[in-house]
């Protein structure tokens, strides 16, 4: 009597094992994909940090320079001002891309913080780099404040640490534009 149910029992056990294996493999694949997203967002964060460093360098150079240096920077044909305008353009593109990225819900906070930092940096750098005349550039330069951007980047760094621990992304380092894990 039990012999006639053995094939059904075997089929049930095999089906249960296959379902469990599929669930485990799907979960591992999902974690791997989330880790890839995290690594990509870390690279984007480093791009934003590079933009902040560029603006910091400009501010430091102007702070140590003379009035003539500041006026030369603020001139519409200044190469340094074009660099700041390029930073603004890249940060606006970065903010748009971060807003449009299809990410898992666990990464939304990180992407929002990075997008906020990129948007703010784009606005601030654009005010200086894309000013229509000397006076507008000097006014934007006087209003330069990177504290909100630094706060967003600090929050993003905390979120990266939390997500890294949760998803097993550890010892992340960025060297010369390359990302190594």
Z-matrix of the N, CA and C atoms (Angstrom, degrees):
N
C 1 1.435
C 2 1.531 1 110.21
N 3 1.313 2 117.52 1 -45.88
C 4 1.451 3 121.61 2 178.78
C 5 1.525 4 111.09 3 -67.53
N 6 1.329 5 116.50 4 -28.06
C 7 1.459 6 122.30 5 -178.05
C 8 1.514 7 113.06 6 -61.12
N 9 1.305 8 117.99 7 -32.04
C 10 1.460 9 118.93 8 -178.66
C 11 1.528 10 112.42 9 -76.33
N 12 1.354 11 118.43 10 -16.86
C 13 1.466 12 121.89 11 178.80
C 14 1.525 13 112.72 12 -94.45
N 15 1.305 14 118.45 13 -10.60
C 16 1.471 15 122.57 14 -177.94
C 17 1.526 16 111.66 15 -57.40
N 18 1.323 17 120.97 16 -46.16
C 19 1.476 18 118.88 17 179.24
C 20 1.536 19 112.15 18 -60.23
N 21 1.332 20 116.98 19 -37.61
C 22 1.462 21 120.06 20 179.39
C 23 1.526 22 111.38 21 -69.06
N 24 1.311 23 115.76 22 -37.68
C 25 1.467 24 120.30 23 177.68
C 26 1.526 25 109.59 24 -65.65
N 27 1.318 26 117.43 25 -43.84
C 28 1.472 27 121.57 26 178.72
C 29 1.525 28 109.83 27 -62.47
N 30 1.321 29 116.42 28 -45.20
C 31 1.464 30 120.45 29 178.86
C 32 1.527 31 110.16 30 -60.72
N 33 1.324 32 118.21 31 -42.17
C 34 1.459 33 122.65 32 178.51
C 35 1.524 34 111.92 33 -63.07
N 36 1.331 35 116.45 34 -43.42
C 37 1.469 36 120.61 35 179.55
C 38 1.533 37 109.98 36 -65.38
N 39 1.324 38 116.68 37 -45.33
C 40 1.474 39 120.54 38 178.97
C 41 1.527 40 110.32 39 -61.72
N 42 1.326 41 117.25 40 -42.34
C 43 1.469 42 120.81 41 178.91
C 44 1.528 43 110.63 42 -62.93
N 45 1.327 44 117.28 43 -42.37
C 46 1.464 45 121.08 44 179.29
C 47 1.527 46 110.74 45 -63.68
N 48 1.341 47 116.82 46 -42.20
C 49 1.467 48 120.81 47 178.71
C 50 1.529 49 109.87 48 -64.23
N 51 1.333 50 116.99 49 -42.93
C 52 1.465 51 120.59 50 179.29
C 53 1.528 52 111.77 51 -64.02
N 54 1.310 53 116.68 52 -40.46
C 55 1.462 54 120.60 53 178.43
C 56 1.530 55 110.19 54 -65.29
N 57 1.326 56 116.06 55 -45.25
C 58 1.471 57 119.77 56 178.67
C 59 1.527 58 110.78 57 -62.32
N 60 1.319 59 117.69 58 -43.09
C 61 1.472 60 121.26 59 179.20
C 62 1.528 61 110.47 60 -63.65
N 63 1.315 62 117.03 61 -40.41
C 64 1.466 63 120.99 62 178.51
C 65 1.524 64 110.87 63 -63.40
N 66 1.310 65 116.62 64 -42.46
C 67 1.463 66 120.86 65 179.18
C 68 1.528 67 110.19 66 -63.92
N 69 1.322 68 117.36 67 -45.48
C 70 1.468 69 121.03 68 179.97
C 71 1.526 70 110.50 69 -63.28
N 72 1.322 71 117.59 70 -45.13
C 73 1.463 72 120.98 71 179.73
C 74 1.530 73 111.87 72 -65.83
N 75 1.324 74 116.53 73 -38.80
C 76 1.466 75 119.59 74 177.92
C 77 1.525 76 110.88 75 -65.04
N 78 1.313 77 115.54 76 -40.33
C 79 1.475 78 119.50 77 178.56
C 80 1.524 79 110.87 78 -65.31
N 81 1.318 80 118.15 79 -42.01
C 82 1.461 81 121.65 80 177.44
C 83 1.532 82 111.06 81 -64.24
N 84 1.314 83 117.04 82 -41.01
C 85 1.466 84 120.71 83 178.48
C 86 1.532 85 110.59 84 -64.87
N 87 1.335 86 116.25 85 -39.52
C 88 1.463 87 120.46 86 178.32
C 89 1.520 88 110.69 87 -63.73
N 90 1.319 89 117.90 88 -46.00
C 91 1.469 90 121.36 89 178.94
C 92 1.525 91 110.57 90 -61.38
N 93 1.317 92 116.37 91 -39.11
C 94 1.462 93 119.94 92 179.09
C 95 1.531 94 110.43 93 -64.75
N 96 1.317 95 116.43 94 -41.43
C 97 1.462 96 120.27 95 178.98
C 98 1.525 97 111.10 96 -65.56
N 99 1.316 98 117.88 97 -41.60
C 100 1.461 99 121.32 98 178.30
C 101 1.533 100 109.71 99 -63.54
N 102 1.323 101 117.05 100 -40.14
C 103 1.476 102 120.13 101 176.90
C 104 1.529 103 110.41 102 -60.38
N 105 1.318 104 117.06 103 -40.59
C 106 1.480 105 120.22 104 177.33
C 107 1.520 106 110.95 105 -62.23
N 108 1.322 107 116.85 106 -42.21
C 109 1.463 108 120.19 107 177.08
C 110 1.531 109 110.61 108 -61.77
N 111 1.316 110 116.37 109 -42.79
C 112 1.470 111 120.32 110 179.61
C 113 1.528 112 109.95 111 -60.68
N 114 1.313 113 117.06 112 -45.85
C 115 1.464 114 120.84 113 179.52
C 116 1.528 115 110.07 114 -60.98
N 117 1.322 116 117.45 115 -41.61
C 118 1.458 117 120.88 116 177.29
C 119 1.519 118 112.28 117 -62.57
N 120 1.332 119 116.61 118 -40.88
C 121 1.460 120 120.51 119 178.54
C 122 1.526 121 111.39 120 -68.49
N 123 1.323 122 116.55 121 -32.87
C 124 1.466 123 119.53 122 176.20
C 125 1.532 124 109.65 123 -64.61
N 126 1.311 125 116.88 124 -41.74
C 127 1.463 126 120.21 125 176.18
C 128 1.523 127 111.90 126 -61.37
N 129 1.320 128 116.76 127 -40.09
C 130 1.467 129 120.67 128 177.38
C 131 1.525 130 110.54 129 -65.64
N 132 1.331 131 116.55 130 -39.19
C 133 1.472 132 119.78 131 177.62
C 134 1.515 133 110.39 132 -60.47
N 135 1.314 134 116.37 133 -42.07
C 136 1.462 135 119.80 134 -179.82
C 137 1.526 136 111.17 135 -65.24
N 138 1.318 137 117.88 136 -32.98
C 139 1.465 138 120.45 137 174.84
C 140 1.524 139 111.52 138 -64.38
N 141 1.321 140 116.07 139 -39.91
C 142 1.465 141 120.74 140 178.45
C 143 1.529 142 109.61 141 -68.19
N 144 1.325 143 116.85 142 -41.59
C 145 1.466 144 120.71 143 177.32
C 146 1.523 145 110.05 144 -61.18
N 147 1.328 146 117.97 145 -38.87
C 148 1.464 147 121.00 146 177.67
C 149 1.532 148 110.29 147 -62.76
N 150 1.319 149 117.67 148 -38.53
C 151 1.460 150 121.11 149 176.31
C 152 1.520 151 111.88 150 -63.77
N 153 1.329 152 116.17 151 -41.31
C 154 1.467 153 120.30 152 177.35
C 155 1.525 154 110.02 153 -63.86
N 156 1.330 155 116.54 154 -42.05
C 157 1.470 156 119.99 155 178.94
C 158 1.528 157 111.56 156 -63.02
N 159 1.318 158 116.26 157 -37.99
C 160 1.461 159 119.88 158 177.04
C 161 1.516 160 110.51 159 -61.68
N 162 1.327 161 116.65 160 -46.19
C 163 1.462 162 120.38 161 178.72
C 164 1.523 163 110.78 162 -65.66
N 165 1.332 164 117.40 163 -39.13
C 166 1.467 165 120.75 164 175.52
C 167 1.531 166 111.18 165 -59.32
N 168 1.334 167 116.10 166 -42.06
C 169 1.458 168 120.42 167 178.90
C 170 1.519 169 112.09 168 -62.94
N 171 1.324 170 116.08 169 -40.82
C 172 1.465 171 120.24 170 177.77
C 173 1.522 172 110.06 171 -63.99
N 174 1.322 173 116.05 172 -45.32
C 175 1.465 174 120.43 173 -179.44
C 176 1.528 175 109.93 174 -61.97
N 177 1.334 176 117.13 175 -44.85
C 178 1.462 177 120.66 176 -179.91
C 179 1.526 178 111.14 177 -63.09
N 180 1.327 179 116.86 178 -42.36
C 181 1.468 180 120.35 179 179.69
C 182 1.522 181 110.91 180 -64.18
N 183 1.327 182 116.50 181 -41.11
C 184 1.462 183 119.45 182 -179.96
C 185 1.523 184 111.68 183 -72.24
N 186 1.328 185 117.28 184 -34.65
C 187 1.462 186 120.36 185 178.60
C 188 1.521 187 111.16 186 -65.47
N 189 1.317 188 117.05 187 -33.86
C 190 1.456 189 120.68 188 179.58
C 191 1.516 190 113.37 189 -89.54
N 192 1.320 191 117.03 190 -4.12
C 193 1.459 192 121.21 191 -176.64
C 194 1.515 193 112.40 192 -94.05
N 195 1.310 194 114.03 193 179.16
C 196 1.461 195 120.70 194 179.28
C 197 1.528 196 109.90 195 -91.20
N 198 1.304 197 115.38 196 177.22
C 199 1.458 198 120.75 197 177.41
C 200 1.530 199 109.83 198 -63.00
N 201 1.327 200 116.16 199 -36.63
C 202 1.465 201 119.69 200 177.85
C 203 1.525 202 111.23 201 -63.22
N 204 1.343 203 116.62 202 -36.60
C 205 1.465 204 120.52 203 177.75
C 206 1.532 205 110.60 204 -64.59
N 207 1.314 206 116.69 205 -41.80
C 208 1.467 207 121.19 206 179.11
C 209 1.530 208 110.08 207 -65.42
N 210 1.326 209 116.52 208 -42.87
C 211 1.462 210 120.03 209 178.75
C 212 1.527 211 111.20 210 -66.13
N 213 1.335 212 116.81 211 -37.43
C 214 1.469 213 119.99 212 177.33
C 215 1.527 214 110.20 213 -65.56
N 216 1.323 215 116.98 214 -39.12
C 217 1.463 216 120.55 215 177.37
C 218 1.524 217 110.76 216 -63.71
N 219 1.320 218 117.19 217 -43.18
C 220 1.456 219 121.96 218 -174.69
C 221 1.527 220 113.24 219 -75.46
N 222 1.317 221 117.46 220 -11.86
C 223 1.464 222 120.26 221 179.41
C 224 1.533 223 109.98 222 -61.56
N 225 1.333 224 117.35 223 142.60
C 226 1.474 225 120.59 224 -177.35
C 227 1.526 226 114.49 225 -58.43
N 228 1.304 227 118.53 226 -26.90
C 229 1.466 228 120.84 227 -177.75
C 230 1.527 229 113.02 228 -98.36
N 231 1.311 230 117.50 229 14.97
C 232 1.464 231 122.26 230 -178.01
C 233 1.536 232 111.26 231 -70.60
N 234 1.318 233 115.84 232 131.30
C 235 1.470 234 120.85 233 177.68
C 236 1.531 235 110.83 234 -65.89
N 237 1.317 236 116.53 235 -38.83
C 238 1.471 237 120.15 236 179.26
C 239 1.525 238 111.11 237 -63.45
N 240 1.303 239 116.12 238 -37.75
C 241 1.456 240 119.70 239 177.99
C 242 1.521 241 111.01 240 -68.52
N 243 1.321 242 117.21 241 -33.77
C 244 1.473 243 120.55 242 175.80
C 245 1.529 244 110.80 243 -65.28
N 246 1.332 245 115.98 244 -35.81
C 247 1.470 246 119.85 245 176.95
C 248 1.528 247 109.69 246 -63.18
N 249 1.316 248 116.92 247 -43.01
C 250 1.467 249 120.97 248 178.65
C 251 1.534 250 109.74 249 -64.81
N 252 1.321 251 117.34 250 -38.40
C 253 1.468 252 120.59 251 176.94
C 254 1.530 253 110.53 252 -64.42
N 255 1.325 254 116.98 253 -37.16
C 256 1.474 255 120.94 254 177.67
C 257 1.536 256 110.34 255 -65.82
N 258 1.327 257 116.54 256 -40.91
C 259 1.470 258 120.29 257 175.72
C 260 1.525 259 109.40 258 -59.47
N 261 1.322 260 116.95 259 -43.83
C 262 1.465 261 120.81 260 179.61
C 263 1.525 262 110.93 261 -60.52
N 264 1.320 263 116.08 262 -44.61
C 265 1.463 264 120.54 263 -179.86
C 266 1.527 265 111.15 264 -62.34
N 267 1.305 266 116.42 265 -45.30
C 268 1.474 267 119.82 266 179.85
C 269 1.516 268 112.09 267 -64.89
N 270 1.316 269 117.09 268 -37.99
C 271 1.461 270 119.77 269 -179.45
C 272 1.521 271 111.34 270 -70.37
N 273 1.321 272 117.44 271 -35.36
C 274 1.472 273 119.13 272 175.22
C 275 1.523 274 110.45 273 -64.79
N 276 1.323 275 116.70 274 -41.45
C 277 1.480 276 119.59 275 177.09
C 278 1.528 277 109.87 276 -63.99
N 279 1.319 278 116.66 277 -41.71
C 280 1.467 279 120.77 278 179.84
C 281 1.526 280 110.45 279 -62.05
N 282 1.324 281 117.07 280 -43.93
C 283 1.469 282 120.80 281 179.50
C 284 1.527 283 110.80 282 -62.22
N 285 1.329 284 116.70 283 -41.41
C 286 1.469 285 120.90 284 178.87
C 287 1.525 286 110.64 285 -65.12
N 288 1.329 287 116.62 286 -44.50
C 289 1.465 288 120.15 287 179.54
C 290 1.521 289 111.44 288 -64.03
N 291 1.330 290 117.16 289 -40.52
C 292 1.461 291 119.98 290 179.00
C 293 1.523 292 111.16 291 -65.16
N 294 1.314 293 116.91 292 -35.56
C 295 1.462 294 120.23 293 179.14
C 296 1.526 295 111.53 294 -69.55
N 297 1.331 296 116.04 295 -29.05
C 298 1.459 297 120.32 296 -176.05
C 299 1.526 298 114.43 297 -95.69
N 300 1.322 299 117.94 298 -5.66
C 301 1.467 300 120.42 299 -178.44
C 302 1.523 301 111.10 300 -66.64
N 303 1.322 302 117.34 301 129.55
C 304 1.472 303 119.15 302 173.52
C 305 1.527 304 108.91 303 -81.82
N 306 1.304 305 116.35 304 104.41
C 307 1.464 306 121.62 305 -175.63
C 308 1.517 307 111.03 306 -119.29
N 309 1.324 308 115.93 307 155.06
C 310 1.475 309 119.10 308 171.64
C 311 1.535 310 109.63 309 -63.33
N 312 1.289 311 116.37 310 152.08
C 313 1.464 312 121.67 311 -176.75
C 314 1.525 313 112.25 312 -56.66
N 315 1.313 314 117.92 313 -32.06
C 316 1.466 315 121.42 314 -179.30
C 317 1.522 316 111.97 315 -62.42
N 318 1.331 317 118.61 316 -21.10
C 319 1.461 318 122.17 317 -176.55
C 320 1.528 319 113.34 318 -103.80
N 321 1.311 320 117.65 319 1.47
C 322 1.459 321 120.42 320 -177.17
C 323 1.519 322 112.35 321 -62.06
N 324 1.317 323 117.99 322 -42.98
C 325 1.470 324 120.93 323 -179.01
C 326 1.519 325 110.55 324 -60.82
N 327 1.323 326 116.21 325 -45.28
C 328 1.462 327 120.39 326 178.97
C 329 1.523 328 110.81 327 -61.38
N 330 1.308 329 117.56 328 -47.66
C 331 1.463 330 121.35 329 -179.79
C 332 1.529 331 110.92 330 -63.55
N 333 1.334 332 117.55 331 -37.72
C 334 1.464 333 120.80 332 178.47
C 335 1.524 334 111.45 333 -64.87
N 336 1.323 335 116.95 334 -43.03
C 337 1.475 336 120.41 335 178.71
C 338 1.525 337 111.19 336 -64.56
N 339 1.326 338 116.02 337 -43.23
C 340 1.464 339 119.40 338 178.37
C 341 1.525 340 110.70 339 -66.04
N 342 1.315 341 117.16 340 -41.01
C 343 1.460 342 120.94 341 177.90
C 344 1.519 343 111.88 342 -63.55
N 345 1.323 344 116.35 343 -39.47
C 346 1.460 345 120.76 344 177.79
C 347 1.528 346 110.76 345 -63.81
N 348 1.333 347 116.09 346 -44.35
C 349 1.467 348 119.82 347 179.06
C 350 1.526 349 110.68 348 -63.95
N 351 1.320 350 117.53 349 -43.67
C 352 1.463 351 121.39 350 -179.50
C 353 1.532 352 110.54 351 -65.09
N 354 1.328 353 116.48 352 -42.93
C 355 1.465 354 119.73 353 179.42
C 356 1.530 355 110.61 354 -62.96
N 357 1.319 356 116.99 355 -47.57
C 358 1.471 357 120.81 356 179.94
C 359 1.522 358 111.03 357 -60.89
N 360 1.317 359 116.41 358 -43.31
C 361 1.460 360 119.95 359 178.99
C 362 1.525 361 110.61 360 -64.67
N 363 1.318 362 117.58 361 -38.74
C 364 1.457 363 121.06 362 177.03
C 365 1.518 364 112.16 363 -62.37
N 366 1.322 365 116.58 364 -41.35
C 367 1.462 366 120.66 365 179.80
C 368 1.529 367 110.23 366 -67.76
N 369 1.324 368 116.42 367 -46.91
C 370 1.468 369 120.65 368 -177.57
C 371 1.532 370 110.85 369 -65.23
N 372 1.320 371 116.09 370 -49.51
C 373 1.466 372 119.71 371 -179.48
C 374 1.526 373 110.62 372 -66.50
N 375 1.316 374 117.70 373 -35.86
C 376 1.459 375 120.97 374 177.88
C 377 1.517 376 112.15 375 -64.73
N 378 1.323 377 116.61 376 -36.34
C 379 1.462 378 120.28 377 177.89
C 380 1.516 379 111.87 378 -61.32
N 381 1.312 380 115.71 379 -35.52
C 382 1.464 381 120.23 380 179.41
C 383 1.527 382 110.57 381 -85.07
N 384 1.315 383 117.18 382 -52.64
C 385 1.457 384 121.14 383 -172.74
C 386 1.507 385 115.07 384 -72.73
N 387 1.323 386 116.75 385 -29.25
C 388 1.459 387 120.34 386 -175.35
C 389 1.526 388 112.75 387 -109.30
N 390 1.328 389 116.41 388 16.79
C 391 1.464 390 120.51 389 178.95
C 392 1.530 391 109.42 390 -62.40
N 393 1.337 392 117.59 391 141.32
C 394 1.465 393 120.06 392 -175.33
C 395 1.528 394 114.31 393 -71.23
N 396 1.327 395 116.56 394 -26.23
C 397 1.459 396 118.35 395 -178.29
C 398 1.523 397 110.73 396 -147.15
N 399 1.314 398 115.55 397 178.09
C 400 1.460 399 122.79 398 -176.76
C 401 1.522 400 111.76 399 -59.53
N 402 1.316 401 116.61 400 -46.28
C 403 1.466 402 121.06 401 -177.06
C 404 1.529 403 111.48 402 -63.37
N 405 1.326 404 117.40 403 -43.76
C 406 1.465 405 121.03 404 179.42
C 407 1.528 406 110.73 405 -64.80
N 408 1.325 407 117.55 406 -37.75
C 409 1.465 408 120.96 407 177.87
C 410 1.519 409 110.92 408 -65.08
N 411 1.327 410 116.64 409 -41.91
C 412 1.474 411 120.36 410 178.81
C 413 1.525 412 111.02 411 -66.27
N 414 1.327 413 116.84 412 -39.28
C 415 1.466 414 120.65 413 177.81
C 416 1.532 415 110.70 414 -63.67
N 417 1.327 416 117.06 415 -45.08
C 418 1.469 417 121.08 416 179.45
C 419 1.527 418 110.50 417 -65.67
N 420 1.320 419 116.36 418 -36.73
C 421 1.459 420 120.76 419 178.38
C 422 1.521 421 111.26 420 -64.71
N 423 1.323 422 116.47 421 -37.44
C 424 1.465 423 120.87 422 179.70
C 425 1.528 424 111.67 423 -68.87
N 426 1.324 425 116.97 424 -27.61
C 427 1.468 426 121.39 425 -177.70
C 428 1.520 427 113.37 426 -92.68
N 429 1.307 428 117.52 427 3.16
C 430 1.460 429 121.71 428 -176.65
C 431 1.530 430 110.85 429 -60.49
N 432 1.321 431 116.26 430 122.43
C 433 1.462 432 121.98 431 178.33
C 434 1.527 433 108.31 432 -143.49
N 435 1.310 434 116.08 433 115.44
C 436 1.464 435 121.28 434 -176.16
C 437 1.534 436 112.92 435 -99.19
N 438 1.322 437 118.25 436 8.29
C 439 1.467 438 120.28 437 -174.21
C 440 1.537 439 112.52 438 -64.70
N 441 1.330 440 117.85 439 -40.38
C 442 1.474 441 119.91 440 179.50
C 443 1.525 442 110.49 441 -65.41
N 444 1.324 443 116.19 442 -36.97
C 445 1.461 444 120.62 443 178.82
C 446 1.524 445 109.74 444 -66.71
N 447 1.307 446 116.77 445 -43.79
C 448 1.472 447 120.68 446 178.87
C 449 1.532 448 110.88 447 -63.29
N 450 1.323 449 117.31 448 -36.69
C 451 1.462 450 120.94 449 177.62
C 452 1.529 451 110.34 450 -64.62
N 453 1.328 452 116.99 451 -45.36
C 454 1.471 453 120.68 452 178.27
C 455 1.521 454 111.08 453 -62.08
N 456 1.325 455 116.92 454 -41.31
C 457 1.466 456 120.25 455 179.26
C 458 1.529 457 111.35 456 -67.72
N 459 1.311 458 116.96 457 -35.87
C 460 1.472 459 120.07 458 177.35
C 461 1.535 460 110.32 459 -66.34
N 462 1.325 461 116.60 460 -42.91
C 463 1.462 462 120.57 461 176.76
C 464 1.525 463 110.23 462 -62.59
N 465 1.338 464 116.47 463 -40.82
C 466 1.465 465 120.68 464 177.98
C 467 1.521 466 110.90 465 -63.11
N 468 1.312 467 116.52 466 -40.17
C 469 1.472 468 120.64 467 178.80
C 470 1.533 469 110.55 468 -63.32
N 471 1.325 470 116.92 469 -41.27
C 472 1.471 471 120.80 470 176.65
C 473 1.529 472 110.82 471 -63.20
N 474 1.318 473 115.82 472 -40.83
C 475 1.466 474 120.87 473 179.71
C 476 1.530 475 110.36 474 -66.77
N 477 1.328 476 117.04 475 -38.82
C 478 1.466 477 120.76 476 176.97
C 479 1.523 478 109.95 477 -62.27
N 480 1.318 479 117.13 478 -42.17
C 481 1.467 480 120.32 479 178.79
C 482 1.534 481 110.61 480 -62.65
N 483 1.330 482 116.37 481 -43.55
C 484 1.467 483 120.41 482 -179.75
C 485 1.533 484 110.65 483 -64.91
N 486 1.322 485 116.34 484 -46.98
C 487 1.460 486 120.42 485 -179.70
C 488 1.524 487 111.28 486 -67.51
N 489 1.312 488 116.26 487 -36.88
C 490 1.460 489 120.22 488 178.37
C 491 1.515 490 111.55 489 -60.87
N 492 1.309 491 115.53 490 -40.67
C 493 1.471 492 119.42 491 178.23
C 494 1.534 493 110.70 492 -68.50
N 495 1.316 494 116.12 493 -40.97
C 496 1.465 495 120.64 494 -177.44
C 497 1.527 496 112.15 495 -67.89
N 498 1.347 497 116.37 496 -39.80
C 499 1.466 498 120.26 497 -174.62
C 500 1.527 499 113.65 498 -106.40
N 501 1.314 500 116.70 499 8.14
C 502 1.457 501 119.22 500 174.15
C 503 1.524 502 115.01 501 76.04
N 504 1.330 503 117.06 502 27.56
C 505 1.461 504 120.92 503 174.89
C 506 1.523 505 106.04 504 -98.67
N 507 1.324 506 115.72 505 102.22
C 508 1.462 507 119.73 506 -176.50
C 509 1.513 508 110.70 507 -122.69
N 510 1.313 509 115.72 508 161.38
C 511 1.459 510 123.40 509 177.38
C 512 1.523 511 111.97 510 50.73
N 513 1.309 512 115.58 511 51.90
C 514 1.454 513 120.28 512 179.48
C 515 1.526 514 108.20 513 -85.27
N 516 1.318 515 116.06 514 127.20
C 517 1.457 516 121.28 515 178.40
C 518 1.521 517 109.07 516 -135.06
N 519 1.302 518 115.14 517 143.60
C 520 1.452 519 120.57 518 177.16
C 521 1.515 520 107.35 519 -116.16
N 522 1.326 521 116.13 520 121.18
C 523 1.461 522 122.02 521 -179.02
C 524 1.510 523 109.17 522 -124.30
N 525 1.326 524 116.48 523 119.44
C 526 1.452 525 120.85 524 173.21
C 527 1.516 526 115.28 525 52.93
N 528 1.314 527 117.18 526 35.34
C 529 1.457 528 120.51 527 177.86
C 530 1.516 529 113.13 528 91.77
N 531 1.343 530 118.22 529 -11.72
C 532 1.458 531 120.98 530 178.27
C 533 1.508 532 110.20 531 -99.95
N 534 1.295 533 116.94 532 145.40
C 535 1.451 534 121.68 533 -178.35
C 536 1.505 535 108.97 534 -107.47
N 537 1.318 536 116.93 535 125.16
C 538 1.458 537 121.36 536 -177.03
C 539 1.524 538 108.50 537 -122.81
N 540 1.316 539 115.18 538 135.03
C 541 1.469 540 120.32 539 176.69
C 542 1.504 541 108.08 540 -122.43
